[in-house]
Amino acid sequence: FAPIFVPLLMRLGVAPEAVLAAYRVADSPLNAISPMNAYFALIVSFAARYQKDAGVGTVIALMLPHVAALFLIWPLLFVAWHLLGLPWGF
């Protein structure tokens, strides 16, 4: 997405660092419950070690409160960072 959105939003006056930060804010909460996560199989196997009937659905259900919290906290931090005028990168 970066080769498309960064130049597009640069023309609209948005800093490339802000675009990438917004992408990471939007993408990171779902990484915890995505089966495409590189560590997801490992997490499921650890859960199955301690709870024999645990599977993919169990792990996703246990991670949903964390995902919901991240969906609330990350955008608030992003907005606070923007409103405080802090630099997006070095």
Buried (B, 14 or more C-beta within 10 A) or exposed (E): EEEEBBEEBEEEEBBBEBBBBBBEBEEEBEBBBEEEEEEBEEBBEEBBEEEEEBEBEBBBEBBEEEBEEBBEEBBEEBEEBEEEEEEBEE
